[in-house]
Amino acid sequence: MIVTLTVNPSVDASTGISKVVPDHKLRCREASYKPGGGGVNVSRAIHRLGGDSLALYASGGLHGQLLHHMLEQEGVRHQEIPISGQTRENLIVVEESTGQQFRFDMPGPRFIEGDWKECLEQLTALQDKPAYLVASGSLPPGCPADFYARVIEAAKPWKARVIIDTSGEALQLAADAGVYLLKPNARELEELVGHAITGDEEVKAAALQLIEEGRTEVVVVSLGGDGALLITREGSEHLHAPEVPVLSVVGAGDSLVAGLVYSLERGWPLRRAVQFGIASGAAAVMNPERQLCKREDTERLFAGMDTGAAGHM
């Protein structure tokens, strides 16, 4: 069983306009709305890949109701955690004359102590304890920076494999608590080890440092169109992504995590699971406006990758 936890989900509004200019009333195209936020998107992508998970997420106000309705429409299994504030709305605007994408991410509702404590309580109260727990996305204002570290401690009695995908101080403190897998990009890895990193060898050395310090068992460093670096105690490897046309990079990282954890839950070896995650991320960028990955695209791309075994991974 896979559970995703999202304390700062969103309703993502997407629209287009011919040109973005200041100090003018900009008349946009008809907007579309989709669920957003790290863990919510991971659960959505797992569902699109043919898997199952429970999306556990904080929800409040009219936007929270809309988020519930959209997840129901998609058939994603979900459980709401009521909070005092209103679920945030983000805005994505495509400038059609240039193809550039402008993303306006709101900070989210200000949590009171009862909000984040309720999130922890509902997580620990789950009747079916997950084998994999994905805690992903930003923390809203008022939520303590060590929230994900508290999540990790709460999951330790179940022996769940915890996967963390966040940034900043929240990522640092989560790693201090010790996780199964971290998925930083190069900048986030630099923040974790406290110094600049250049080239694959330095990335591998930094990731191995995290492993030797007991902060994680596995590091998957996402490299965008270049794929990802997989690092464990047994070794490291640069796993390349298939070349695909890029329409939108929004949701690619969440799709990668979804493909990875879905494959691990099916019992796949780690290297193969990471490759399926890379294929899922590549499939996501082929689609416009946060469509996430499609199963048929992911399976086709994965079939064309070198999935031979390497080392003990």
C-alpha positions as CSV (number, residue, x, y, z in Angstrom):
1,M,0.0,0.0,0.0
2,I,1.2,3.5,-0.9
3,V,0.1,6.6,1.0
4,T,0.9,10.1,-0.1
5,L,0.8,13.0,2.3
6,T,0.3,16.6,1.1
7,V,-0.1,19.4,3.6
8,N,-0.1,22.2,1.1
9,P,-2.2,21.0,-1.9
10,S,-3.6,23.4,-4.5
11,V,-6.2,24.0,-7.1
12,D,-4.1,24.9,-10.2
13,A,-5.8,27.3,-12.6
14,S,-4.3,27.4,-16.1
15,T,-4.9,29.8,-18.9
16,G,-3.3,31.4,-21.9
17,I,-2.9,34.9,-23.3
18,S,-1.3,36.3,-26.5
19,K,1.2,38.5,-24.6
20,V,1.9,39.4,-21.0
21,V,2.4,43.1,-20.6
22,P,2.3,45.3,-17.4
23,D,-0.3,47.9,-16.5
24,H,-3.0,46.5,-18.9
25,K,-6.1,44.5,-18.4
26,L,-5.1,41.1,-19.8
27,R,-7.9,39.1,-21.3
28,C,-7.1,35.5,-20.8
29,R,-8.4,32.3,-22.5
30,E,-10.9,30.1,-20.7
31,A,-9.3,28.6,-17.6
32,S,-8.9,25.0,-16.8
33,Y,-8.6,23.6,-13.3
34,K,-6.7,20.6,-11.9
35,P,-5.6,19.3,-8.6
36,G,-2.0,20.2,-7.5
37,G,0.5,19.8,-4.8
38,G,3.4,17.2,-4.5
39,G,1.7,14.2,-3.0
40,V,-1.6,14.8,-4.6
41,N,0.1,14.8,-8.0
42,V,2.0,11.6,-7.1
43,S,-1.2,9.8,-6.3
44,R,-2.8,11.1,-9.5
45,A,0.1,9.9,-11.5
46,I,0.1,6.5,-9.8
47,H,-3.6,6.2,-10.7
48,R,-2.8,7.1,-14.3
49,L,-0.1,4.4,-14.4
50,G,-2.7,1.8,-13.3
51,G,-1.7,1.6,-9.6
52,D,-3.5,2.5,-6.4
53,S,-2.6,4.8,-3.5
54,L,-4.3,6.9,-0.8
55,A,-3.9,10.6,-1.1
56,L,-4.0,12.1,2.4
57,Y,-4.2,15.9,2.2
58,A,-5.1,19.0,4.1
59,S,-8.3,20.7,2.9
60,G,-10.2,23.8,3.7
61,G,-12.7,26.2,2.2
62,L,-14.3,26.3,-1.2
63,H,-11.0,25.4,-2.9
64,G,-10.8,22.3,-0.7
65,Q,-14.3,21.3,-1.9
66,L,-13.3,21.8,-5.5
67,L,-10.1,19.7,-4.9
68,H,-12.3,16.9,-3.5
69,H,-14.6,17.1,-6.5
70,M,-11.8,16.9,-9.0
71,L,-10.1,14.0,-7.3
72,E,-13.5,12.2,-7.2
73,Q,-13.8,12.8,-11.0
74,E,-10.4,11.3,-11.6
75,G,-11.1,8.3,-9.5
76,V,-8.1,8.9,-7.1
77,R,-8.6,7.4,-3.7
78,H,-8.3,10.2,-1.2
79,Q,-8.9,11.3,2.4
80,E,-9.3,14.9,3.5
81,I,-7.8,16.4,6.6
82,P,-9.9,19.5,7.6
83,I,-8.0,22.7,8.3
84,S,-9.0,26.1,9.4
85,G,-7.8,28.0,6.4
86,Q,-8.6,27.8,2.7
87,T,-6.7,25.5,0.3
88,R,-4.5,27.6,-2.0
89,E,-5.0,28.4,-5.7
90,N,-2.1,28.6,-8.1
91,L,-2.1,30.3,-11.5
92,I,-0.2,29.1,-14.6
93,V,-0.3,31.5,-17.6
94,V,1.1,30.5,-21.1
95,E,2.2,33.5,-23.2
96,E,1.1,32.1,-26.6
97,S,3.2,34.5,-28.7
98,T,6.4,33.1,-27.2
99,G,5.4,29.8,-25.6
100,Q,6.8,30.9,-22.3
101,Q,5.0,29.7,-19.1
102,F,4.5,31.9,-16.1
103,R,3.8,30.1,-12.8
104,F,2.4,32.0,-9.8
105,D,2.5,29.7,-6.7
106,M,0.7,31.0,-3.6
107,P,2.2,30.2,-0.1
108,G,-0.9,28.4,1.1
109,P,-3.2,28.9,4.1
110,R,-1.6,29.9,7.4
111,F,-1.7,26.8,9.7
112,I,-2.6,27.0,13.3
113,E,-1.1,24.4,15.7
114,G,-4.3,22.4,15.5
115,D,-4.0,22.1,11.7
116,W,-0.6,20.4,11.5
117,K,-1.3,18.3,14.6
118,E,-4.5,17.0,12.9
119,C,-2.4,16.0,9.9
120,L,-0.1,14.0,12.0
121,E,-3.0,12.4,14.0
122,Q,-4.9,11.4,10.9
123,L,-1.7,9.9,9.4
124,T,-1.0,7.8,12.6
125,A,-4.7,6.8,12.8
126,L,-4.7,5.1,9.4
127,Q,-6.1,1.6,9.8
128,D,-4.0,0.1,7.0
129,K,-0.4,1.1,7.6
130,P,1.4,1.8,4.3
131,A,4.5,0.0,3.1
132,Y,5.5,3.2,1.3
133,L,4.8,6.8,2.5
134,V,5.5,9.7,0.1
135,A,5.6,13.0,1.9
136,S,6.0,15.6,-0.8
137,G,5.6,19.3,-1.5
138,S,6.0,22.6,0.3
139,L,4.9,23.4,3.8
140,P,2.3,26.1,4.3
141,P,3.0,29.2,6.6
142,G,2.7,28.3,10.2
143,C,3.6,24.7,9.7
144,P,6.8,23.9,11.7
145,A,9.9,23.3,9.6
146,D,10.4,19.9,11.2
147,F,6.9,18.7,10.2
148,Y,8.3,16.1,7.8
149,A,10.8,14.9,10.4
150,R,7.7,14.4,12.7
151,V,6.1,12.4,9.9
152,I,9.1,10.2,9.6
153,E,9.2,9.5,13.4
154,A,5.4,8.7,13.3
155,A,6.0,6.2,10.5
156,K,9.0,4.4,12.1
157,P,6.9,1.9,14.1
158,W,5.3,0.7,10.9
159,K,8.7,0.2,9.2
160,A,7.3,2.1,6.2
161,R,9.7,3.2,3.6
162,V,9.5,7.0,3.6
163,I,10.2,9.0,0.4
164,I,10.7,12.7,0.9
165,D,10.5,15.3,-1.9
166,T,10.6,18.8,-0.7
167,S,13.2,21.6,-0.3
168,G,14.8,24.1,2.1
169,E,14.9,23.6,5.8
170,A,12.1,21.1,5.7
171,L,14.3,18.9,3.5
172,Q,17.3,19.3,5.8
173,L,15.4,18.4,8.9
174,A,13.6,15.4,7.2
175,A,17.0,14.0,6.2
176,D,18.3,14.4,9.8
177,A,15.4,12.1,10.9
178,G,16.6,9.4,8.4
179,V,14.5,8.3,5.4
180,Y,14.5,5.5,2.8
181,L,14.8,7.7,-0.3
182,L,15.6,11.4,-1.1
183,K,14.9,12.9,-4.5
184,P,16.8,16.2,-4.6
185,N,17.8,18.2,-7.7
186,A,21.4,19.4,-7.8
187,R,20.6,22.7,-6.0
188,E,18.8,20.9,-3.2
189,L,21.7,18.4,-2.9
190,E,24.1,21.3,-2.5
191,E,21.9,22.7,0.3
192,L,21.9,19.3,2.0
193,V,25.7,18.9,2.1
194,G,26.5,22.6,2.5
195,H,28.8,23.2,-0.4
196,A,28.8,23.7,-4.2
197,I,28.8,20.7,-6.4
198,T,30.1,20.4,-10.0
199,G,29.8,17.3,-12.2
200,D,28.5,13.8,-11.7
201,E,31.4,12.6,-9.6
202,E,30.9,15.4,-7.0
203,V,27.2,14.7,-7.0
204,K,27.8,11.0,-6.3
205,A,30.3,11.9,-3.5
206,A,27.7,14.3,-1.9
207,A,25.0,11.7,-2.1
208,L,27.2,9.0,-0.6
209,Q,28.0,11.4,2.2
210,L,24.3,11.6,3.0
211,I,24.0,7.8,3.0
212,E,27.1,7.3,5.2
213,E,25.7,9.9,7.7
214,G,22.5,7.7,8.0
215,R,20.3,10.4,6.5
216,T,19.0,8.2,3.7
217,E,19.4,4.8,2.2
218,V,18.9,5.9,-1.4
219,V,19.5,9.1,-3.3
220,V,17.9,9.8,-6.7
221,V,19.2,13.1,-8.0
222,S,16.9,14.3,-10.7
223,L,18.7,15.9,-13.7
224,G,15.7,16.9,-15.9
225,G,16.2,15.9,-19.5
226,D,19.4,14.1,-18.6
227,G,17.6,11.5,-16.4
228,A,18.8,10.9,-12.9
229,L,21.7,9.7,-10.8
230,L,21.0,6.7,-8.6
231,I,23.3,6.4,-5.6
232,T,23.2,3.7,-2.9
233,R,25.9,2.1,-0.7
234,E,26.3,-0.6,-3.4
235,G,27.2,1.9,-6.2
236,S,26.0,4.6,-8.4
237,E,24.8,5.0,-12.0
238,H,23.7,7.8,-14.3
239,L,20.4,6.6,-15.8
240,H,19.5,8.5,-18.9
241,A,16.1,9.7,-19.9
242,P,14.6,9.0,-23.4
243,E,14.5,12.0,-25.7
244,V,11.0,13.4,-26.1
245,P,9.4,16.6,-27.2
246,V,8.9,19.0,-24.2
247,L,5.5,20.7,-23.9
248,S,5.5,21.4,-20.1
249,V,7.8,20.4,-17.3
250,V,5.2,21.0,-14.6
251,G,4.5,17.7,-12.8
252,A,7.5,15.8,-14.3
253,G,9.2,15.4,-10.9
254,D,5.9,14.1,-9.3
255,S,5.5,11.7,-12.2
256,L,9.0,10.4,-11.6
257,V,8.3,9.8,-7.9
258,A,5.0,8.1,-8.8
259,G,6.6,5.7,-11.3
260,L,9.4,4.9,-8.9
261,V,7.2,4.1,-5.8
262,Y,4.6,2.3,-7.9
263,S,7.3,0.0,-9.3
264,L,8.9,-0.5,-5.9
265,E,5.5,-1.4,-4.4
266,R,5.2,-4.1,-7.2
267,G,8.5,-5.6,-6.0
268,W,10.7,-4.4,-8.8
269,P,14.5,-4.0,-8.3
270,L,15.5,-0.4,-7.4
271,R,17.4,0.3,-10.6
272,R,14.5,-0.8,-12.8
273,A,12.1,1.1,-10.6
274,V,14.1,4.3,-11.0
275,Q,14.1,3.8,-14.7
276,F,10.4,3.4,-14.8
277,G,10.2,6.6,-12.8
278,I,12.4,8.4,-15.3
279,A,10.2,7.1,-18.1
280,S,7.1,8.4,-16.2
281,G,8.8,11.9,-15.9
282,A,9.6,11.9,-19.6
283,A,6.1,10.9,-20.4
284,A,4.8,13.8,-18.3
285,V,6.7,16.5,-20.2
286,M,5.2,15.4,-23.5
287,N,1.8,16.6,-22.3
288,P,0.6,20.2,-21.9
289,E,-0.8,21.9,-18.8
290,R,0.1,19.5,-15.9
291,Q,-1.4,16.5,-17.5
292,L,1.1,14.2,-15.8
293,C,2.2,11.0,-17.3
294,K,0.1,8.7,-19.5
295,R,0.4,4.9,-18.9
296,E,0.8,4.1,-22.6
297,D,3.5,6.7,-23.1
298,T,5.4,5.6,-20.0
299,E,5.3,1.9,-21.0
300,R,6.4,2.7,-24.5
301,L,9.3,4.9,-23.4
302,F,10.4,2.4,-20.7
303,A,10.4,-0.4,-23.2
304,G,13.0,1.5,-25.3
305,M,15.3,2.0,-22.3
306,D,18.3,-0.2,-21.3
307,T,16.8,-2.0,-18.4
308,G,19.6,-4.5,-17.8
309,A,20.7,-5.2,-14.3
310,A,23.6,-3.3,-12.9
311,G,25.5,-4.3,-9.7
312,H,23.3,-5.1,-6.7
313,M,20.7,-2.4,-7.4
